[in-house]
Amino acid sequence: MEATKSLKMSLLGPFSLLDAEGREIAPRGRKACAILAMLATGPQARRSRKWLQDRLWSDRDGAQGAASLRHALYEIRQSLGDHRDLLEADTFVVSLDTTRLLIDVNLDDALEQFAGEPPEFLEGIDIRDDEFEEWLREQREYWRDRLRDKSQRARAELRLHSGIHSVAELEPSRTVSLPQTDDFLDTIIARLSDPVLRRLAVAVLPFQNKTGNADLAYFTDGLSEDLVERLSRVRWLPVIARSSSFTVAGIANSHATMSQRLGARYLIDGSVSMQGDRYVLRVDLNNAEAGVVLSSSTFDLPVAIDTDALEEVLADIVGRIETNIDFCEQRRAIEGARLGSPYDEHVWRGRWHLNKLTRRDAEIARHYFDLALLTNPEAPEALIQSGLWHLWHIWTLRGSQEDVKTIMPDLKRAYQADTSDARGYTLMAIAQSWLRNQEQAIGNLSQAIEINPSLVKAYQQIGTCHYLVDEPEKAIPHLEMSIRLSPSDPHLFVSFGELAMAHLMLGQHIEAMNFAARALTYRPHYWYAHVVRLASIERSGDRGALEAARRVFADSGIRLTERDFEWVPFKDQKWVAELKRHAAL
């Protein structure tokens, strides 16, 4: 509760950290203050050690950067004194306990007090490091824009929660005061328990220890906590806090009751058991509202717990959960289920139509995304989906580089709406790749994967970038990861087609043929897979198979132009010529 928050952190204007008596307890060092600010604005108030090192000591090697970070963390703890437990750090992650912190950028009334020109984010913090300067510039732009638009956002939010659907129904000059009475709060609590308003949230229940070893309870609880943290990186998916989900799980006896009390439609539970010389982790995703198990997965873990192995398993779990929930919410929207607000319905209907991958559906998707942005112009999810639409539109039309440059401001706006959303980095990277800036694209995609190690599109795109710059051996692991994370992804055919091309470049013709065939199984009219398949079959020397593949391609009715091939930004143009030859252009 807010009353328990006794410390105050100011990020707008000069950095400040005050204790309950109003005493300044911020560290003296600028980098130490910057770390606190970076944690406060990070996803779940967490940052990896590597992320912090790369932004504050990018000019130093790994060992020197790690030592400098340890010294800065020591300085912070010394400054915090009795409050040193606010800062938590392990081998990989540094986090800030915000349950006792009031942070000005998170408070509506803090934003409302700035009626004129907004103050600068971290005013006076000057650290000469290119990576830090870029992060600081982005944050300053984001918070400046957010403060300037606060009135419009407040009106949009009020419109959503009050059920007003038309912009004209809310006059800009009108201010509305909501009575903070007990009756009013009871009404809000009652509305939050309504299944419609539990439109999209997931809760991770404590995993059960079925190993027969009571001492391993710490391990199963730790897995649950780590999964909460990983899911929180999927920015469109609200995650119920561990403290709430663990507490409710201890007093409720059914998924339906837990769902109602937590306000979450989706529940994740699981267990760790012992089979032979290995642990087996089982994870179930439940739609508690429908009373069904959406997916159930098992993972083998060695008895000697390996951190890297756990990281891979968690990435797999999150990738599969995200895909399943995404599909379910799209289906709910298109089947007419009430999702709680016009904004939500617009976004989810648009996502469903965009994934149909037809021009007609794309136009319908654009309509819904425009409605979502009209409802809430700065909503990150609507900006992200609108950015995806623009990229899809340019791809289908084989747009020019000028077309790509034209949409860059929209992609940047989507990225800046929530810099903790890995998808924003991915959108920028796709455009950079099309502009033939592959190294810059790979850098943004690496950042996206660090933020969300389960983001399928980021792995898919970074694999593509690598083979486009003649690094097919680097492409393959990323493309394989994209398939493993989301085996039911509607765009799976793309990963198979890209894998086929990477293997073709390596001279692995049988693998190339097989992956191209798998891509065509998912999408029979995927022209790229057809042409790569023809090239790989020819190189294998199987003349009969080549003639059969040519007949299939001819019968598909696909009509290609030179622009289709020249648009693919290969560094070595010999591959463009090779593919064009097999398409008989």
N, C-alpha and C positions, 0 to 999 in steps of 0.2 A: 504494500500500500504506500501511497505517496508520503504519508505521515512518517514513515520509517526512514525516509531519505533525508539524511542530515548533512550531507556534503553537497556543495554546489560547484559545478564546473561550467565555465564560460568559454565557448569557442568562437563566439561572435564578438569581434573586437580583440583586445589583448587577451591572451590565455590567462585564466585564473582558476584556482582551485581553493575553495574556502571550506574550513571545518564548521562544525555546528555553532561555534562562538564567533565566526566571521574572520578567523585568522587565516592568512594565506599560507598554504602548505604545498604549493606547487614547487617542483624542483627548479634549481637555478638554470641548469643547462637547457639550451634551446632544443637539442635533440631529445632530451628526456621529456620535455613538454610535448614535443611533436609525437613521441611514442604514445603518450596518454591520449592525445587528440586522435591519432590513427586508430587506437583501440576503441575509443568512444564512438567513432563513426564506422567501425567495421561490422561485418555480419556477426550478430550475437556477441558484439564487443570482443571479438577475437581476431587475431592475425597470426599467421605462421611466422616463426623466427626468420625464415628465409625471406619472406615478404618484407619484413621490417629492415633486415640487413640490406636488401637490394635497393631500398629507397633512401636509406640514410648513410650507407657506406658502400655505394655501388662501385667506388674506385679501389676498394680493397679486396684482397683475396678472401676465400671462405673463412679461413682460420682467424684472420685479423678482424673481419667483420663480425664474426661470432664473439670474439673477445670484447670488441667495442660495445656490442649489444649487451653483453653480460654486465659490463661496467655501468651502462646507462640504466639498466634495470635495478642495479644495486643503488644507484643515486636516487631513483624514484622511491624505492622502499625506505631509504634513509629520510627522505623528505616527508613521506607519509606518516612516519612515526607509528603511533598507535593504530593507524589505519592501513598499515602495510599489507594486511591481508586482502585489500582491494585488488592487489595485483597478484595474479597467479601465472605460473610459468612451468611448463614441462619441457621435455626434450624437443618437441616440435612446435608447440603453440604457446602464445602469450595471450592472456585474457584479462579483462577488467570486470570486476563484480559491480554491475550498475544498479543493483537492488538498493544500494544506499546512496546513490548519486542522482542529483537533479542536474540534467545537462540541458543547457539553454536551447540548443537546436531541436530538442525533442519536445519542447513545450510550446503549445499554441499561444499562450499569453506572452511568452518571450518574443515570438515572432510579431505579435500584434503591436508591441510597443514601438516598433520602428515604422513610423508612418511615412517618413521621408526616405532619403538615400540610405540603404541598409549598411551596417558596419561591415568591415572586411573580415572574412574568416581568418582566424589566427593572425590578426594584425601584428606586425612587428617581428614575426618569426621569419628569419632570413637564414637559410641553410644552403650552402653552395654545393649542391648535389643535383645533377640533371634530373635524376629519377624523382627526387623529392620535389623539386621545383615543378615538374610536370603534374605530380599528384596534387600539390597545393594549388596550382592554377586551376585544375579541374574542379577541385572542391570549392574554390572561391567563386568560380562561375556558377556552379550548381546552387550554392546557398544564396548568392546574389539574386539569381533568377527566381528561386523559391520565395525569397522575401518580397520581391517586387510583385509576385503573382499571388500573394497570400489571400487577398480579398476575393479573387476569382475562384481560388481553390476552396475557400471557406463556403462560398455560395454553392459550389458544385457538390461539396460533401453534404451540406444541409439539404440540398435538393434530393440527393440519393436517400438519405435517412428519413426524410419526411414524406417520401413517395411522390414528390413532384417530378413529372416527366418532361415538362416543357420548360425551356429556358425562359419563356415569356411569363411563366407562372411565378417567377421570383424576380422582383425588381431590384436592380443593383443598388439603389439608394436606401433600400429598406434593411434595417438591422433587426435581428430576432434574438430575444433573450429566452433561454430555456430555464424554467424554474428548477432549481436543484433541491427539490423536496424529496422526502422519503417515498411518497407516492410515485413521483417521477422516476426515481431510481428503481423502484419495484417494477414499473412498467418496462424499463429498459432491460432489466434482468429477465423478465418474462419473455420479451421479444428475442433475447439471445438464446433462450431455450427452445424457440420455435425451430423445427427441423428445416424450414425454408432458409432461415438465417444461418443455419449451420451449413451454408452452401458449399464451403470448401475449406477444410482443415483436416490435418492428420495428427493423430496422437500415437506416440510410441509407448506401449505398455512395458513394464519390466519383464525382461526375458526370464524364463524359468531355468533353474539349474537342475538338470536331470542326470548329472554325471555320477551321482552317488558320493561326491566329495563336497561336503558343506563348505569347505574352505574356498571353493571356486565361486561362491556367490558374488564376490567382488568383480570377477571376470564377466559374468552375465550382466550385472548391473552396468559395468563399464561399456559393454557392447551397446546396450540400450542408450546410454548417454552419448556415445560416439555417433550413433545413428541419428539422434536428435540434432546434433551439431551439423552432420553432413546434410541432412534434409533441409536445414535452415538455409543452406546455400542455394537451394532451388527457390528463387525469389518469388515466383508466382504461387507457391504452395505454402500457406500458413501452417506453422507447426506449433502444437500446444507445448508449453514449457514442461520440462521434466518434472518439476516440483508438483505441478497440477496433475499430470497423467499418472505419476507414481502414487500420489495420495488417493486419487479416485479409484485406481485399480485395487487399492488395499481395502476399500469399503464397499465397492459395488460388486455384484455377482453375475453380471451379464454384460455382453457387448452393447446391447441396447441402452442399458442404464448408464454405462460409461460414456457412450456417445452423447446422450442427452446432457449429462452433467458437465462434460468437457466441451460441448459445442463443436464436436468433430464428427464428420460423416465417416471418415476413414480411420480405422484402428490397425496398428501393427503389433502383432505379438509373435512370440517365438520361444525357442528353447535350445539349450545346448545339452547334448547327450554324448555318451561314450560308446564308440563302436570299434572294437579291436584296439589298435594303437593310435586312433585318431578321435578328435572331437567332431561331432556333426552338429552344425548350426542349421536350424529350421526357422524360416521366417514366413509368416502369413500376413497378407494384406486383406483386410476385411472391410466390406461396405456394410457398416452396422445398420444403416437405415434400411437396406434391402435384406439384411440378414444372410449375406452370402460371402464366401471366401473368393476374392477376385484372383488371387494367385498364391501359390505356395512353392517355395524354393528351398533347396538344401545345399549346404556348402561344407566341404571337408576342410578341417583345420588340423595342423599338426599339434601333438601334445605339447611340444616345445613351442610355445606361442611365438610366432614370428610377426614383427610389426608390419613388415612389407606385405605379408600375406593377408593380414587383417585389413590393411588399406585397400587392397584389391577387392576383397570380399565386400567391404562397405561400399565401394564404388559400384560394384555389381548390383547390390541391393537397392541403392538409391536410383540407379538408372532404370531398373525394372519397375520400381514403385512409381517413379515419375511418369513413365510411359503408360502404365495401367490407369493411374488416376486421370491423366490428361485425356485418354481415350474415353473414360467413363463420363467425365464432365462434358466433353463434346457431344456424346450421345444424349445426355440429359437435356442439353440445350436444344438440339435439333428435334428431339421427340416432344418438346413442349413442356418439359418440367419447369416449375417455378424455381428460379435461381436466386431470388432475393432482391434483385434490383435490375433496372433496365441496363445499366452499365455491364453487369456480369453477363446478362443474356447476349448483349451485343458482342462482347469479346469472345465468348465461347461458341456462339453461332458462326462468327467470322473464322475462328480457328478450324472448325469442322469443315467449312466450305473450302478454305485454303488448302487443307490436306487432301481434298478430292483431286487436286492437280489437273483441273480443266479450266479453260478460259472463262467459261460461263460461271463456274463456281468462284473463280477468282474475282470476278466483278461483283458477285454477291458478297464475298468476303470483304472487299473494299468498302462496300456500302455499310456493313456492320461496324467495321473499324472506324469509319468516319463518324458514325453515330456514337460510338464509345468515346471518341475524342471530343465530340460536341458535349457529351454529358460531363466528362472530366478531362479537360485539355492537357493536364500534366500527369495523368495516370501512367506509371511506368509500363504496365502490361499492355495497355492500348498502344503506346508508342512503340514498344517492341514488336507487337504483331503488325502494326502498320509498316514498320521498317522491313519486316520479312516480306510483306506484300510487295513493297516497292522493288526489292531485290528479285522476287519471283517474276514480276512483270518485266523487268529489264532482261532477265534470263530468257524468257519465252520469246521476246521480240528481238533477241540478240542486239540489245541496245549498244550505242556507241560509248566510248569513254567519257564523252561529254555528258551523256545521260547518267552515267554512274556518278560523275562529279556533282551533278545537279541534286542528287538525293543525299549526298554526304551530310549536309546540315541536318536533315531529318534523322539520319542514323546517329549523328553526334548528339542530337537532342534526346534520342532514346537511350543512348549510352549514359548521358549525364543525368537522366532522371533517376537512376539508381546505379551508382558506380560499383555497388556490391553484387550486381546481377551479371553473371558471366556471359549471358546472352548478348548484352550490349557490346562487349569486346568482340564477340563472334560476328555480329552484324558488320562492325567496322572492318574486321579482317576479311570477310567475304568481298566487300567492295574493294579493299586494298589489293586483294589477289586479282580481281578483274582488271584493276589498273596496273597490273604487272609489278606491284610492289610486294613480292612474295616474302622477303625477309621481314618487312614491317608486319605483314599479315601473320607470319609464324610467331612473331613476338607477342602480338595481341592474343593469339590463340593459346599460347603457352600461359599467359596471364589468366585467360578464361578457365583453363583446366586447373590452374592452381586454386582459383576461387571455388570452382565446382568440378571436382574430379569425376563427376558422373555425367557431364554434359555431352551427349551423343554427337550433336552437330559440331562441336569444337574438335573432337577427335576425327570426325569425318573430314572436316575442312583442312585440318593441319596435315592429314595424310595426303590430301589432294595437292596442297601447296608443295609438299616435299617432292612428289613425283614430277610436278610441273617444272621444278628447278633441277631435274635430273638426279634426284635422290630417292629412287623407288624403294631401296632397301630400308630407308627411314620411314617411308610412307606406310608400309605393310603393317607394322605393329599398331599404329594409330587406327588404321581402318579396321583391323581385326577387333580392336577394343570397342569401336563404335557398334559393331555387330553384337559383341558379347554383352554390352551394357543394355541393349534394347533389342532383343531378338524378335520383337513384334512391332518394331517401328514402321510406320507407313512408308518411310523413305529408305527402307533397307536396300532396295534395288540400287540406290546410288552407291552405297558402300561396296556392294558386290561388283558393280561396274568399274569402280575406281581400283579395286583390288585386281580385277582382270587386267587393267591397263598397267599397273605397277609390275605385275608378273610378266606381262608381255615385254616391258622394257628391260627386264632382267633376263630375258631369253627363256623363261620358264613357261613354255607354251601350253603344256597340259594343264597346269594350274590356271593359266589365263583363260583357256577354253571353259574349264569347269566353273570359274567364277562368273564369266560372261553368261553362261547358260543359267546359272542360278539367278542372276539379275533379270534375265528375260522370263524366268518362271514367275517372278513377282510383277513384272511390267513388260508384257510382250512387245510393246511399241517403243521401248527405250532404245533409240537409234544408236546411242554411243556404245551400248553393250553389243548390238548387232555388228557394228563395224570392228570393234576390238576382237570379237569372236572370229570374224572372217580373217583378220590379220594373223591371229594365233593359229588358226587351223592351217592356213597356207604355210606358215613357217614350220608346222609340224610335219608337213609333207603328205598329209592324208587327202588325196585328190577327191575321193568319193565323198568324204565328209564336207569338203569345201564346196562342191557343187550343190550338195543338199542344203548347206547353210545359205548359199546364194539364192536358192529358190525360196527359202523361207523369208529372206530379207526382201526379195522382189515381191512376194505375195503379201507382205505386211502393208504395202501401200505407202510406206514412209518416203517422203520426197525431201531431199536435202539440197542445200546450196553451199557454195564455197564459204559463205559467211558463217554457216554453222560450225565449220572446222576452224576457220581463222579466228573465231571468237575465243576459242579455248587457248588460254595464255601460256603455251609451252615456251620454255626458254630455248629449247632446241627445236627449230621449225621442221626438222626432218620428220618428227612424229606427226605433224599436221599433214605433210605430204604423204606419209605412209597411210594414214587413215583416209585421206581423200581418195587415194588410189583404190582402196578396197570398196569405197562407195561409188566407184566408177565415175568420179568427177574429173 
